[in-house]
Amino acid sequence: MTEYAILEWLWDDHSIRVNYPGKEEKLFQGSYMELVEVLNQLGKEGWEVVTCTSGGDWILWTLKKVHAAHLASMDK
């Protein structure tokens, strides 16, 4: 099974938002260091960046996570 999430950073507002599947949302405040911490945590959870777009003071990443059970079924 593959899931997708969104990571958004508004650097002028120091606002970092992560939207997960199932309507879960996490909000963080910060700049570069805090964004790096959020990205590292997402990586530890199995999320990887698949797209990125930006404009003005805004960056949006699309994240993907493939569950191990899905990977195992693909190997067969």
C-alpha positions in Angstrom: 0.0 0.0 0.0 1.3 3.5 -0.9 0.3 6.6 1.0 0.9 10.3 0.3 1.3 13.3 2.5 2.1 17.0 2.1 4.8 19.1 3.8 4.3 22.9 3.5 6.7 25.6 4.6 5.8 29.3 4.7 9.2 30.8 5.7 8.0 34.4 6.2 5.5 33.1 8.8 7.9 30.4 10.2 5.0 28.0 9.6 5.6 24.3 8.9 2.6 22.0 8.2 2.4 18.3 7.6 -0.9 16.8 6.3 -1.0 13.0 6.6 -3.5 10.5 5.1 -6.7 10.3 7.2 -7.0 14.1 7.7 -4.2 14.2 10.4 -2.4 17.5 10.5 0.7 18.6 12.5 1.8 22.2 12.8 5.3 23.4 13.7 6.9 26.8 14.1 10.4 27.4 12.9 12.9 28.1 10.1 15.7 26.1 8.5 16.8 24.1 11.5 13.2 23.1 12.5 12.4 22.2 8.9 15.4 19.9 8.8 14.2 18.2 12.0 10.7 17.7 10.5 12.2 16.3 7.3 14.5 13.9 9.3 11.5 12.7 11.5 9.5 12.1 8.3 12.3 10.1 6.9 12.6 8.0 10.0 8.8 7.3 9.6 9.4 6.0 6.1 8.3 9.1 4.1 10.3 10.2 1.1 10.0 13.3 -1.0 8.6 12.7 -4.5 7.9 16.2 -5.7 8.6 19.8 -4.7 7.2 23.1 -5.9 7.8 26.7 -4.7 6.7 30.3 -5.1 7.3 33.5 -3.2 7.8 32.5 0.4 6.3 29.1 0.1 7.6 25.5 -0.6 5.4 22.4 -0.9 6.7 18.9 -0.9 4.7 15.7 -1.8 5.8 12.8 0.3 5.3 9.0 -0.3 5.4 6.0 2.0 5.3 2.5 0.7 4.4 0.0 3.4 6.6 -3.1 3.9 3.7 -5.5 3.3 3.1 -4.0 -0.1 6.8 -4.3 -1.0 6.9 -7.9 0.0 3.9 -8.7 -2.2 5.6 -7.0 -5.2 8.6 -9.4 -4.8 6.4 -12.4 -5.4 
